[in-house]
């Protein structure tokens, strides 16, 4: 159930997000609100705009139009020479990015650092926490994701599933208010998917606020408070997990479900 009744101010509010690449309009006006504790799964076929939408939230992709509001504070955006918007204040953008974690498909770990140092880096050098405190918290988080015994190893020595769990721990180390997951299991061998989904499921049970682009339908059905289905850059179906999966209204979404289950 959404926590909208508990918190009047959304943790994250996205209004009329558009994104154009050249002559192609990938996002055609998407609006979405996430309240504290919401787990929103974003579904759609390849090319529907899912990852682009997620990347626009913290300006990994610059939206062409729209508003981004985090905890009631609107991100100041101005037009640049291209059709896109850019942050008016890098200080404001940096501050927001520190509170909006992003877990990538491809892990993005630093290959020259040990697993422990990968997790310590952000809190110690960005948040300026004492090194020992950052180290203790990193060890706690690595234990939390079930990989504490690998802390002195390097990313290349770990499986894909293990690397993704380290990437989640690294994101958690920054104490984000919202976590964005961009198809976190898509680069994994099938037998490794479950270990990452297990960590994400535990985060949902803790009440973490998460937006998840995923193709794991059973996971989305079980964990999500809300499901959004994108088609050709627009929201085609939206609602609670129960409603969307058990009584979908969109014929396109029905077809999508029949092809994925």
VEXTOR-401285 format. One line per field, with one value per residue: x, y, z of N, C-alpha, C in turn; residue number from 1; residue in three letters. Coordinates in nm, 3 decimals. Layout:
BEGIN
n_u c(X, ...)
n_v c(Y, ...)
n_w c(Z, ...)
ca_u c(X, ...)
ca_v c(Y, ...)
ca_w c(Z, ...)
c_u c(X, ...)
c_v c(Y, ...)
c_w c(Z, ...)
n c(NUM, ...)
res c(Ala, ...)
This chain:
BEGIN
n_u c(0.084, 0.051, 0.227, 0.115, -0.076, 0.051, 0.270, 0.266, 0.425, 0.580, 0.853, 0.985, 0.910, 0.806, 0.742, 0.586, 0.797, 1.003, 1.208, 1.428, 1.612, 1.790, 1.583, 1.410, 1.163, 1.188, 1.086, 0.766, 0.632, 0.611, 0.480, 0.521, 0.488, 0.661, 0.631, 0.760, 0.889, 0.767, 0.776, 0.839, 0.793, 0.913, 0.809, 0.835, 0.872, 1.179, 1.324, 1.115, 1.160, 1.225, 1.480, 1.592, 1.415, 1.462, 1.728, 1.704, 1.617, 1.821, 1.975, 2.163, 2.094, 1.999, 1.687, 1.454, 1.240, 1.040, 0.984, 1.166, 1.136, 1.256, 1.193, 1.026, 1.176, 1.247, 1.442, 1.650, 1.636, 1.769, 1.752, 1.985, 2.226, 2.161, 1.854, 1.800, 1.751, 1.950, 2.118, 2.081, 2.233, 2.520, 2.592, 2.348, 2.251, 2.450, 2.414, 2.155, 2.200, 2.358, 2.171, 2.006, 2.036, 2.195, 2.183, 2.351, 2.321, 2.563, 2.732, 2.969, 3.190, 3.500, 3.780, 4.043, 4.033, 3.986, 3.702, 3.606, 3.720, 3.591, 3.337, 3.385, 3.480, 3.293, 3.147, 3.372, 3.520, 3.338, 3.116, 3.270, 3.316, 3.467, 3.743, 3.763, 3.506, 3.362, 3.468, 3.387, 3.111, 3.094, 3.180, 2.972, 2.762, 2.849, 2.833, 2.560, 2.466, 2.560, 2.829, 3.061, 3.289, 3.439, 3.574, 3.839, 3.903, 3.919, 3.709, 3.724, 3.764, 3.529, 3.199, 2.938, 2.695, 2.786, 2.937, 2.732, 2.595, 2.789, 2.785, 2.532, 2.568, 2.759, 2.605, 2.417, 2.584, 2.600, 2.378, 2.121, 1.809, 1.633, 1.643, 1.750, 1.715, 1.853, 1.762, 1.898, 1.965, 2.005, 2.249, 2.339, 2.414, 2.156, 2.147, 2.249, 2.082, 1.888, 2.021, 2.075, 1.819, 1.719, 1.854, 1.749, 1.482, 1.488, 1.558, 1.328, 1.152, 1.249, 1.149, 1.258, 1.270, 1.218, 1.279, 1.245, 1.367, 1.291, 1.292, 1.208, 0.940, 0.797, 0.923, 0.862, 0.586, 0.558, 0.691, 0.642, 0.484, 0.361, 0.310, 0.437, 0.380, 0.550, 0.505, 0.622, 0.726, 0.535, 0.315, 0.140, 0.000, -0.086, -0.074, -0.160, 0.033, -0.125, -0.362, -0.264, -0.142, -0.338, -0.575, -0.539, -0.586, -0.498, -0.459, -0.215, -0.047, -0.149, -0.075, 0.200, 0.242, 0.162, 0.364, 0.581, 0.540)
n_v c(-0.119, 0.224, 0.490, 0.740, 0.857, 0.889, 1.059, 1.385, 1.524, 1.421, 1.187, 1.192, 1.367, 1.379, 1.564, 1.579, 1.483, 1.503, 1.374, 1.414, 1.274, 1.393, 1.378, 1.210, 1.152, 1.027, 1.017, 1.124, 1.288, 1.219, 1.168, 1.119, 1.016, 0.938, 0.821, 0.818, 0.502, 0.375, 0.128, 0.124, -0.033, -0.018, -0.100, -0.234, -0.275, -0.323, -0.018, 0.141, 0.355, 0.332, 0.315, 0.555, 0.738, 0.689, 0.771, 1.038, 1.141, 1.202, 1.351, 1.210, 1.171, 1.455, 1.601, 1.710, 1.860, 1.941, 1.885, 1.826, 1.723, 1.694, 1.575, 1.794, 2.005, 2.182, 2.098, 2.325, 2.412, 2.503, 2.612, 2.494, 2.521, 2.311, 2.122, 2.045, 2.057, 2.184, 2.158, 2.441, 2.498, 2.348, 2.279, 2.236, 2.020, 1.826, 1.789, 1.680, 1.448, 1.305, 1.212, 1.058, 0.750, 0.543, 0.245, 0.067, -0.118, -0.232, -0.250, -0.079, -0.060, 0.042, -0.080, -0.094, -0.085, -0.248, -0.448, -0.355, -0.097, 0.018, 0.058, 0.222, 0.457, 0.665, 0.762, 0.844, 1.027, 1.189, 1.244, 1.309, 1.165, 1.031, 0.815, 0.563, 0.529, 0.523, 0.292, 0.094, 0.108, 0.035, -0.232, -0.337, -0.306, -0.466, -0.711, -0.716, -0.746, -0.992, -1.051, -1.012, -1.165, -1.127, -0.890, -0.804, -0.862, -0.800, -0.637, -0.785, -1.040, -1.139, -1.282, -1.182, -1.146, -1.113, -0.880, -0.699, -0.694, -0.575, -0.325, -0.238, -0.221, -0.018, 0.195, 0.212, 0.296, 0.567, 0.655, 0.705, 0.874, 0.793, 0.520, 0.435, 0.181, 0.049, -0.185, -0.398, -0.668, -0.745, -0.787, -1.022, -1.374, -1.622, -1.789, -1.629, -1.423, -1.442, -1.395, -1.123, -1.013, -1.101, -0.941, -0.694, -0.735, -0.753, -0.492, -0.359, -0.460, -0.332, -0.085, 0.094, 0.355, 0.304, 0.306, 0.099, -0.018, -0.295, -0.632, -0.847, -1.009, -1.158, -1.077, -0.800, -0.817, -0.926, -0.753, -0.482, -0.172, -0.016, -0.025, 0.066, 0.083, 0.143, 0.257, 0.331, 0.578, 0.684, 0.661, 0.374, 0.195, 0.190, 0.142, -0.026, -0.317, -0.549, -0.473, -0.408, -0.644, -0.839, -0.738, -0.596, -0.310, -0.209, -0.313, -0.341, -0.382, -0.621, -0.787, -0.765, -0.885, -1.146, -1.224, -1.233, -1.384)
n_w c(0.000, -0.077, 0.085, 0.087, 0.245, 0.483, 0.452, 0.346, 0.171, -0.120, -0.143, -0.379, -0.670, -0.998, -1.277, -1.583, -1.755, -2.029, -2.293, -2.554, -2.816, -3.063, -3.339, -3.221, -2.988, -2.688, -2.428, -2.346, -2.173, -1.872, -1.554, -1.208, -0.869, -0.574, -0.253, 0.086, 0.159, -0.053, -0.310, -0.630, -0.927, -1.254, -1.560, -1.897, -2.253, -2.439, -2.532, -2.453, -2.290, -2.024, -1.878, -1.958, -1.846, -1.571, -1.553, -1.604, -1.366, -1.182, -1.344, -1.499, -1.752, -1.929, -1.899, -2.151, -2.098, -1.809, -1.451, -1.152, -0.830, -0.511, -0.196, -0.152, -0.248, -0.534, -0.812, -0.961, -1.293, -1.610, -1.952, -2.193, -2.464, -2.628, -2.692, -2.436, -2.073, -1.804, -1.486, -1.280, -1.062, -0.965, -0.709, -0.579, -0.733, -0.682, -0.408, -0.405, -0.554, -0.377, -0.205, -0.351, -0.441, -0.692, -0.863, -1.098, -1.411, -1.480, -1.261, -1.209, -1.034, -0.878, -1.027, -0.933, -0.662, -0.346, -0.241, 0.006, 0.014, -0.202, -0.097, 0.120, 0.009, -0.082, 0.158, 0.311, 0.150, 0.014, 0.185, 0.396, 0.633, 0.933, 0.875, 1.005, 1.108, 0.865, 0.760, 0.941, 0.908, 0.640, 0.654, 0.804, 0.618, 0.405, 0.528, 0.563, 0.299, 0.255, 0.192, 0.330, 0.366, 0.143, 0.147, 0.116, -0.139, -0.498, -0.746, -0.992, -0.907, -0.821, -0.869, -1.101, -0.964, -0.703, -0.734, -0.793, -0.555, -0.394, -0.518, -0.442, -0.165, -0.162, -0.254, -0.044, 0.157, 0.139, 0.262, 0.126, 0.055, -0.135, -0.360, -0.681, -0.914, -1.197, -1.396, -1.239, -1.248, -1.506, -1.631, -1.532, -1.498, -1.515, -1.282, -1.085, -1.037, -0.833, -0.585, -0.582, -0.609, -0.368, -0.180, -0.254, -0.198, 0.080, 0.139, 0.058, 0.247, 0.469, 0.438, 0.259, 0.015, -0.318, -0.668, -0.936, -1.231, -1.406, -1.541, -1.415, -1.352, -1.155, -0.921, -0.926, -0.899, -0.643, -0.464, -0.513, -0.428, -0.606, -0.958, -1.272, -1.614, -1.904, -2.237, -2.545, -2.451, -2.280, -1.991, -1.979, -1.825, -1.480, -1.130, -0.818, -0.732, -0.714, -0.852, -1.109, -1.199, -1.167, -1.269, -1.525, -1.738, -1.981, -2.313, -2.435, -2.218, -2.122, -2.332, -2.308, -2.056, -2.113, -2.277, -2.112, -1.882)
ca_u c(0.000, 0.127, 0.231, 0.078, -0.156, 0.140, 0.356, 0.202, 0.523, 0.646, 0.999, 1.030, 0.799, 0.851, 0.629, 0.590, 0.935, 1.024, 1.346, 1.443, 1.745, 1.777, 1.443, 1.331, 1.113, 1.190, 0.989, 0.667, 0.559, 0.585, 0.468, 0.520, 0.519, 0.700, 0.630, 0.852, 0.854, 0.712, 0.861, 0.773, 0.858, 0.888, 0.816, 0.816, 0.955, 1.301, 1.297, 0.996, 1.202, 1.238, 1.610, 1.609, 1.337, 1.532, 1.851, 1.668, 1.583, 1.937, 2.044, 2.258, 2.046, 1.932, 1.555, 1.426, 1.133, 0.985, 1.022, 1.214, 1.121, 1.303, 1.159, 0.965, 1.267, 1.254, 1.574, 1.650, 1.680, 1.768, 1.779, 2.119, 2.227, 2.088, 1.714, 1.785, 1.767, 2.064, 2.107, 2.124, 2.331, 2.585, 2.591, 2.217, 2.245, 2.539, 2.350, 2.044, 2.255, 2.406, 2.057, 1.934, 2.132, 2.172, 2.248, 2.357, 2.322, 2.699, 2.804, 3.048, 3.284, 3.636, 3.853, 4.172, 4.010, 3.924, 3.558, 3.586, 3.753, 3.484, 3.223, 3.433, 3.519, 3.193, 3.130, 3.496, 3.570, 3.229, 3.045, 3.374, 3.305, 3.596, 3.777, 3.731, 3.359, 3.320, 3.513, 3.299, 2.979, 3.109, 3.184, 2.834, 2.681, 2.892, 2.772, 2.416, 2.439, 2.610, 2.954, 3.167, 3.410, 3.510, 3.605, 3.976, 3.919, 3.895, 3.589, 3.746, 3.770, 3.394, 3.098, 2.853, 2.599, 2.858, 2.970, 2.613, 2.567, 2.882, 2.735, 2.419, 2.627, 2.823, 2.496, 2.361, 2.682, 2.576, 2.251, 2.028, 1.667, 1.567, 1.738, 1.707, 1.778, 1.836, 1.776, 2.017, 1.998, 2.005, 2.382, 2.378, 2.371, 2.029, 2.160, 2.295, 1.978, 1.817, 2.093, 2.059, 1.679, 1.701, 1.899, 1.652, 1.358, 1.509, 1.553, 1.186, 1.092, 1.295, 1.078, 1.335, 1.199, 1.293, 1.224, 1.319, 1.345, 1.320, 1.217, 1.177, 0.798, 0.753, 0.976, 0.782, 0.452, 0.563, 0.756, 0.604, 0.362, 0.303, 0.373, 0.416, 0.417, 0.574, 0.496, 0.654, 0.753, 0.422, 0.262, 0.029, -0.076, -0.030, -0.160, -0.100, 0.078, -0.240, -0.451, -0.199, -0.114, -0.458, -0.684, -0.487, -0.682, -0.436, -0.438, -0.070, 0.014, -0.191, 0.011, 0.334, 0.241, 0.152, 0.493, 0.687, 0.512)
ca_v c(0.000, 0.347, 0.563, 0.878, 0.909, 0.914, 1.172, 1.474, 1.564, 1.303, 1.178, 1.227, 1.403, 1.403, 1.622, 1.606, 1.462, 1.475, 1.360, 1.400, 1.249, 1.431, 1.389, 1.105, 1.184, 0.901, 1.036, 1.217, 1.354, 1.121, 1.223, 1.011, 1.053, 0.829, 0.861, 0.741, 0.361, 0.318, 0.051, 0.140, -0.104, 0.043, -0.209, -0.194, -0.341, -0.254, 0.102, 0.212, 0.476, 0.305, 0.355, 0.699, 0.807, 0.677, 0.850, 1.181, 1.183, 1.269, 1.419, 1.132, 1.223, 1.582, 1.603, 1.820, 1.939, 1.879, 1.928, 1.723, 1.776, 1.597, 1.614, 1.927, 2.104, 2.168, 2.112, 2.439, 2.373, 2.608, 2.564, 2.518, 2.543, 2.200, 2.131, 1.991, 2.138, 2.149, 2.210, 2.579, 2.499, 2.219, 2.248, 2.177, 1.889, 1.736, 1.759, 1.589, 1.318, 1.233, 1.155, 0.970, 0.647, 0.484, 0.115, 0.050, -0.255, -0.284, -0.246, 0.045, -0.060, 0.083, -0.207, -0.090, -0.081, -0.366, -0.437, -0.268, 0.041, 0.066, 0.100, 0.328, 0.576, 0.773, 0.823, 0.906, 1.139, 1.279, 1.287, 1.353, 1.096, 0.975, 0.693, 0.444, 0.519, 0.481, 0.153, 0.008, 0.106, -0.043, -0.373, -0.370, -0.317, -0.585, -0.824, -0.707, -0.801, -1.129, -1.062, -0.961, -1.247, -1.090, -0.748, -0.773, -0.901, -0.695, -0.669, -0.887, -1.172, -1.172, -1.309, -1.067, -1.128, -1.058, -0.741, -0.615, -0.677, -0.472, -0.197, -0.199, -0.179, 0.112, 0.293, 0.226, 0.363, 0.711, 0.681, 0.776, 0.879, 0.720, 0.441, 0.403, 0.060, 0.040, -0.325, -0.443, -0.810, -0.778, -0.830, -1.139, -1.508, -1.652, -1.850, -1.528, -1.319, -1.455, -1.340, -0.977, -0.985, -1.124, -0.820, -0.587, -0.768, -0.716, -0.345, -0.323, -0.493, -0.232, 0.041, 0.183, 0.412, 0.255, 0.300, -0.014, -0.063, -0.438, -0.725, -0.961, -0.987, -1.213, -0.987, -0.678, -0.850, -0.957, -0.652, -0.344, -0.106, 0.042, -0.069, 0.156, 0.021, 0.242, 0.215, 0.440, 0.704, 0.729, 0.563, 0.302, 0.132, 0.228, 0.109, -0.117, -0.442, -0.639, -0.428, -0.412, -0.781, -0.923, -0.680, -0.491, -0.248, -0.183, -0.430, -0.353, -0.442, -0.762, -0.857, -0.767, -0.988, -1.280, -1.257, -1.240, -1.489)
ca_w c(0.000, -0.081, 0.210, 0.059, 0.355, 0.595, 0.420, 0.249, 0.071, -0.179, -0.139, -0.514, -0.759, -1.135, -1.349, -1.728, -1.802, -2.171, -2.335, -2.698, -2.874, -3.204, -3.382, -3.156, -2.855, -2.614, -2.319, -2.401, -2.066, -1.766, -1.419, -1.109, -0.731, -0.484, -0.113, 0.170, 0.173, -0.177, -0.401, -0.759, -1.037, -1.385, -1.658, -2.035, -2.352, -2.476, -2.611, -2.405, -2.220, -1.879, -1.824, -1.984, -1.743, -1.444, -1.561, -1.602, -1.230, -1.121, -1.454, -1.579, -1.880, -1.907, -1.962, -2.244, -2.036, -1.690, -1.316, -1.060, -0.695, -0.413, -0.059, -0.154, -0.306, -0.680, -0.874, -1.054, -1.426, -1.711, -2.088, -2.246, -2.609, -2.688, -2.648, -2.301, -1.953, -1.721, -1.350, -1.263, -0.954, -0.946, -0.567, -0.549, -0.798, -0.608, -0.280, -0.432, -0.598, -0.260, -0.135, -0.445, -0.484, -0.825, -0.884, -1.243, -1.466, -1.501, -1.133, -1.200, -0.923, -0.913, -1.036, -0.863, -0.518, -0.286, -0.217, 0.122, -0.022, -0.289, -0.015, 0.209, -0.067, -0.082, 0.291, 0.361, 0.069, -0.028, 0.305, 0.492, 0.761, 0.978, 0.800, 1.083, 1.110, 0.732, 0.742, 1.022, 0.844, 0.518, 0.692, 0.843, 0.497, 0.331, 0.599, 0.536, 0.166, 0.252, 0.117, 0.417, 0.354, 0.020, 0.157, 0.075, -0.279, -0.598, -0.826, -1.094, -0.843, -0.777, -0.971, -1.129, -0.855, -0.588, -0.765, -0.783, -0.412, -0.349, -0.569, -0.357, -0.037, -0.185, -0.260, 0.091, 0.242, 0.131, 0.333, 0.037, 0.089, -0.244, -0.439, -0.816, -0.966, -1.342, -1.438, -1.167, -1.270, -1.649, -1.676, -1.455, -1.538, -1.447, -1.150, -0.990, -1.023, -0.706, -0.471, -0.586, -0.578, -0.225, -0.110, -0.283, -0.126, 0.220, 0.146, 0.051, 0.376, 0.565, 0.412, 0.171, -0.101, -0.434, -0.804, -0.993, -1.368, -1.400, -1.625, -1.329, -1.327, -1.026, -0.819, -0.929, -0.848, -0.499, -0.380, -0.545, -0.381, -0.727, -1.083, -1.386, -1.741, -2.007, -2.377, -2.637, -2.384, -2.200, -1.897, -2.041, -1.716, -1.351, -1.018, -0.722, -0.790, -0.724, -0.959, -1.240, -1.243, -1.164, -1.347, -1.612, -1.829, -2.110, -2.399, -2.458, -2.100, -2.122, -2.429, -2.248, -1.952, -2.173, -2.340, -2.012, -1.783)
c_u c(0.087, 0.120, 0.192, 0.002, -0.070, 0.220, 0.289, 0.298, 0.588, 0.796, 1.057, 0.908, 0.856, 0.731, 0.663, 0.731, 0.935, 1.173, 1.352, 1.589, 1.735, 1.631, 1.352, 1.293, 1.096, 1.091, 0.895, 0.579, 0.517, 0.583, 0.452, 0.554, 0.556, 0.704, 0.725, 0.801, 0.795, 0.819, 0.788, 0.854, 0.815, 0.915, 0.798, 0.908, 1.082, 1.267, 1.178, 1.031, 1.229, 1.369, 1.636, 1.535, 1.410, 1.655, 1.825, 1.647, 1.700, 2.032, 2.166, 2.222, 1.974, 1.796, 1.541, 1.322, 1.091, 1.039, 1.064, 1.213, 1.157, 1.275, 1.107, 1.051, 1.280, 1.397, 1.567, 1.712, 1.672, 1.800, 1.924, 2.112, 2.159, 1.942, 1.695, 1.797, 1.893, 2.045, 2.158, 2.235, 2.390, 2.587, 2.459, 2.207, 2.330, 2.475, 2.235, 2.095, 2.307, 2.293, 1.971, 2.034, 2.094, 2.252, 2.236, 2.348, 2.462, 2.791, 2.883, 3.135, 3.421, 3.726, 3.983, 4.158, 3.953, 3.774, 3.530, 3.613, 3.649, 3.368, 3.260, 3.448, 3.419, 3.176, 3.255, 3.530, 3.463, 3.155, 3.138, 3.356, 3.443, 3.620, 3.737, 3.580, 3.307, 3.354, 3.421, 3.161, 2.984, 3.110, 3.045, 2.748, 2.720, 2.839, 2.622, 2.381, 2.505, 2.742, 3.074, 3.299, 3.493, 3.572, 3.745, 4.004, 3.890, 3.775, 3.608, 3.749, 3.632, 3.304, 3.016, 2.754, 2.664, 2.895, 2.848, 2.574, 2.663, 2.834, 2.617, 2.470, 2.691, 2.718, 2.439, 2.455, 2.664, 2.446, 2.150, 1.885, 1.584, 1.675, 1.676, 1.786, 1.749, 1.867, 1.898, 2.054, 2.017, 2.140, 2.427, 2.335, 2.247, 2.044, 2.206, 2.191, 1.916, 1.887, 2.079, 1.915, 1.650, 1.743, 1.797, 1.520, 1.373, 1.508, 1.409, 1.117, 1.133, 1.221, 1.157, 1.247, 1.279, 1.211, 1.310, 1.275, 1.385, 1.240, 1.184, 1.033, 0.751, 0.801, 0.892, 0.644, 0.453, 0.603, 0.697, 0.480, 0.287, 0.381, 0.336, 0.464, 0.429, 0.561, 0.517, 0.660, 0.641, 0.382, 0.135, -0.062, -0.006, -0.128, -0.087, -0.059, -0.040, -0.331, -0.389, -0.181, -0.241, -0.573, -0.634, -0.593, -0.627, -0.415, -0.289, -0.003, -0.026, -0.103, 0.153, 0.344, 0.240, 0.283, 0.604, 0.664, 0.504)
c_v c(0.124, 0.418, 0.709, 0.940, 0.945, 1.042, 1.259, 1.513, 1.439, 1.305, 1.224, 1.255, 1.442, 1.448, 1.644, 1.594, 1.422, 1.457, 1.331, 1.373, 1.280, 1.453, 1.290, 1.148, 1.054, 0.905, 1.149, 1.283, 1.256, 1.193, 1.109, 1.066, 0.927, 0.885, 0.772, 0.597, 0.297, 0.237, 0.049, 0.068, -0.042, -0.062, -0.153, -0.271, -0.261, -0.134, 0.183, 0.339, 0.457, 0.359, 0.503, 0.780, 0.805, 0.767, 1.000, 1.231, 1.254, 1.326, 1.344, 1.150, 1.354, 1.581, 1.724, 1.915, 1.867, 1.935, 1.807, 1.783, 1.666, 1.649, 1.757, 2.036, 2.082, 2.189, 2.224, 2.397, 2.493, 2.547, 2.591, 2.529, 2.431, 2.213, 2.096, 2.097, 2.094, 2.210, 2.353, 2.589, 2.361, 2.180, 2.183, 2.036, 1.787, 1.693, 1.660, 1.450, 1.237, 1.163, 1.064, 0.870, 0.588, 0.354, 0.082, -0.097, -0.315, -0.263, -0.116, 0.053, -0.013, -0.040, -0.211, -0.087, -0.213, -0.341, -0.342, -0.123, 0.100, 0.123, 0.217, 0.462, 0.691, 0.839, 0.899, 1.033, 1.235, 1.333, 1.332, 1.290, 1.044, 0.839, 0.566, 0.422, 0.468, 0.334, 0.057, -0.004, 0.023, -0.193, -0.422, -0.394, -0.438, -0.711, -0.831, -0.769, -0.938, -1.150, -1.011, -1.038, -1.213, -0.950, -0.710, -0.814, -0.782, -0.735, -0.781, -1.028, -1.221, -1.205, -1.182, -1.039, -1.069, -0.911, -0.650, -0.595, -0.576, -0.334, -0.147, -0.151, -0.041, 0.223, 0.318, 0.304, 0.514, 0.752, 0.756, 0.771, 0.799, 0.643, 0.408, 0.281, 0.050, -0.102, -0.391, -0.588, -0.844, -0.825, -0.960, -1.269, -1.545, -1.707, -1.749, -1.421, -1.321, -1.390, -1.188, -0.939, -1.006, -1.003, -0.708, -0.611, -0.728, -0.565, -0.296, -0.348, -0.396, -0.099, 0.140, 0.232, 0.378, 0.267, 0.200, -0.039, -0.210, -0.516, -0.852, -0.948, -1.040, -1.126, -0.861, -0.703, -0.865, -0.838, -0.512, -0.298, -0.046, -0.007, 0.031, 0.085, 0.132, 0.180, 0.338, 0.576, 0.761, 0.621, 0.504, 0.237, 0.166, 0.192, 0.022, -0.246, -0.537, -0.601, -0.449, -0.555, -0.867, -0.869, -0.567, -0.438, -0.232, -0.313, -0.451, -0.420, -0.589, -0.843, -0.871, -0.875, -1.127, -1.322, -1.276, -1.346, -1.624)
c_w c(0.000, 0.054, 0.194, 0.175, 0.476, 0.573, 0.314, 0.137, 0.012, -0.156, -0.272, -0.600, -0.895, -1.217, -1.496, -1.786, -1.949, -2.195, -2.484, -2.731, -3.022, -3.240, -3.310, -3.015, -2.779, -2.497, -2.359, -2.295, -1.958, -1.631, -1.320, -0.972, -0.654, -0.343, -0.033, 0.186, 0.050, -0.251, -0.535, -0.866, -1.169, -1.491, -1.798, -2.128, -2.376, -2.564, -2.564, -2.327, -2.072, -1.822, -1.846, -1.878, -1.609, -1.442, -1.563, -1.459, -1.163, -1.227, -1.507, -1.726, -1.851, -1.975, -2.054, -2.185, -1.908, -1.561, -1.234, -0.920, -0.596, -0.273, -0.054, -0.214, -0.456, -0.728, -0.978, -1.186, -1.522, -1.846, -2.124, -2.398, -2.685, -2.647, -2.501, -2.192, -1.880, -1.583, -1.344, -1.160, -0.938, -0.799, -0.527, -0.608, -0.722, -0.476, -0.299, -0.472, -0.480, -0.186, -0.223, -0.499, -0.618, -0.836, -1.032, -1.283, -1.455, -1.381, -1.110, -1.075, -0.971, -0.911, -0.958, -0.712, -0.469, -0.268, -0.102, 0.086, -0.117, -0.208, 0.077, 0.135, -0.057, 0.053, 0.338, 0.283, 0.021, 0.094, 0.416, 0.631, 0.802, 0.914, 0.876, 1.089, 0.976, 0.709, 0.819, 0.960, 0.715, 0.548, 0.735, 0.718, 0.412, 0.397, 0.569, 0.400, 0.146, 0.183, 0.198, 0.401, 0.230, 0.029, 0.110, -0.070, -0.370, -0.685, -0.927, -1.038, -0.799, -0.896, -0.994, -1.018, -0.732, -0.611, -0.751, -0.637, -0.349, -0.394, -0.487, -0.222, -0.051, -0.191, -0.121, 0.183, 0.243, 0.201, 0.245, 0.088, -0.012, -0.318, -0.574, -0.864, -1.116, -1.389, -1.371, -1.189, -1.418, -1.700, -1.610, -1.521, -1.457, -1.306, -1.044, -0.960, -0.883, -0.589, -0.466, -0.553, -0.429, -0.142, -0.131, -0.209, 0.022, 0.238, 0.141, 0.184, 0.486, 0.548, 0.331, 0.056, -0.225, -0.562, -0.879, -1.137, -1.373, -1.504, -1.546, -1.281, -1.192, -0.910, -0.810, -0.868, -0.696, -0.413, -0.397, -0.471, -0.501, -0.848, -1.193, -1.511, -1.846, -2.146, -2.464, -2.568, -2.302, -2.100, -1.956, -1.936, -1.585, -1.242, -0.918, -0.793, -0.813, -0.841, -1.096, -1.290, -1.250, -1.249, -1.436, -1.709, -1.970, -2.189, -2.426, -2.338, -2.088, -2.215, -2.375, -2.142, -2.011, -2.238, -2.237, -1.906, -1.852)
n c(1, 2, 3, 4, 5, 6, 7, 8, 9, 10, 11, 12, 13, 14, 15, 16, 17, 18, 19, 20, 21, 22, 23, 24, 25, 26, 27, 28, 29, 30, 31, 32, 33, 34, 35, 36, 37, 38, 39, 40, 41, 42, 43, 44, 45, 46, 47, 48, 49, 50, 51, 52, 53, 54, 55, 56, 57, 58, 59, 60, 61, 62, 63, 64, 65, 66, 67, 68, 69, 70, 71, 72, 73, 74, 75, 76, 77, 78, 79, 80, 81, 82, 83, 84, 85, 86, 87, 88, 89, 90, 91, 92, 93, 94, 95, 96, 97, 98, 99, 100, 101, 102, 103, 104, 105, 106, 107, 108, 109, 110, 111, 112, 113, 114, 115, 116, 117, 118, 119, 120, 121, 122, 123, 124, 125, 126, 127, 128, 129, 130, 131, 132, 133, 134, 135, 136, 137, 138, 139, 140, 141, 142, 143, 144, 145, 146, 147, 148, 149, 150, 151, 152, 153, 154, 155, 156, 157, 158, 159, 160, 161, 162, 163, 164, 165, 166, 167, 168, 169, 170, 171, 172, 173, 174, 175, 176, 177, 178, 179, 180, 181, 182, 183, 184, 185, 186, 187, 188, 189, 190, 191, 192, 193, 194, 195, 196, 197, 198, 199, 200, 201, 202, 203, 204, 205, 206, 207, 208, 209, 210, 211, 212, 213, 214, 215, 216, 217, 218, 219, 220, 221, 222, 223, 224, 225, 226, 227, 228, 229, 230, 231, 232, 233, 234, 235, 236, 237, 238, 239, 240, 241, 242, 243, 244, 245, 246, 247, 248, 249, 250, 251, 252, 253, 254, 255, 256, 257, 258, 259, 260, 261)
res c(Unk, Unk, Unk, Unk, Unk, Unk, Unk, Unk, Unk, Unk, Unk, Unk, Unk, Unk, Unk, Unk, Unk, Unk, Unk, Unk, Unk, Unk, Unk, Unk, Unk, Unk, Unk, Unk, Unk, Unk, Unk, Unk, Unk, Unk, Unk, Unk, Unk, Unk, Unk, Unk, Unk, Unk, Unk, Unk, Unk, Unk, Unk, Unk, Unk, Unk, Unk, Unk, Unk, Unk, Unk, Unk, Unk, Unk, Unk, Unk, Unk, Unk, Unk, Unk, Unk, Unk, Unk, Unk, Unk, Unk, Unk, Unk, Unk, Unk, Unk, Unk, Unk, Unk, Unk, Unk, Unk, Unk, Unk, Unk, Unk, Unk, Unk, Unk, Unk, Unk, Unk, Unk, Unk, Unk, Unk, Unk, Unk, Unk, Unk, Unk, Unk, Unk, Unk, Unk, Unk, Unk, Unk, Unk, Unk, Unk, Unk, Unk, Unk, Unk, Unk, Unk, Unk, Unk, Unk, Unk, Unk, Unk, Unk, Unk, Unk, Unk, Unk, Unk, Unk, Unk, Unk, Unk, Unk, Unk, Unk, Unk, Unk, Unk, Unk, Unk, Unk, Unk, Unk, Unk, Unk, Unk, Unk, Unk, Unk, Unk, Unk, Unk, Unk, Unk, Unk, Unk, Unk, Unk, Unk, Unk, Unk, Unk, Unk, Unk, Unk, Unk, Unk, Unk, Unk, Unk, Unk, Unk, Unk, Unk, Unk, Unk, Unk, Unk, Unk, Unk, Unk, Unk, Unk, Unk, Unk, Unk, Unk, Unk, Unk, Unk, Unk, Unk, Unk, Unk, Unk, Unk, Unk, Unk, Unk, Unk, Unk, Unk, Unk, Unk, Unk, Unk, Unk, Unk, Unk, Unk, Unk, Unk, Unk, Unk, Unk, Unk, Unk, Unk, Unk, Unk, Unk, Unk, Unk, Unk, Unk, Unk, Unk, Unk, Unk, Unk, Unk, Unk, Unk, Unk, Unk, Unk, Unk, Unk, Unk, Unk, Unk, Unk, Unk, Unk, Unk, Unk, Unk, Unk, Unk, Unk, Unk, Unk, Unk, Unk, Unk, Unk, Unk, Unk, Unk, Unk, Unk)
